[in-house]
């Protein structure tokens, strides 16, 4: 009976489980955001890349 009681009283692995759950929620949120805004992010990064390329291309000439 004491083994069963100590099983429910111990909290050694509780923190790791909580951190794992937090990371899982963050990952799911990031996946949802990239899925929802993927096209807009891609377009924005292409525009940024073109702008940076044009800026450094003009300075080099």
Secondary structure by P-SEA (a helix, b strand, c coil): caaaaaaaacccaaaaaaaaaaaaaaaaaaaaaaaaaaaaaaaaaaaaaaaaaaaaaaaac
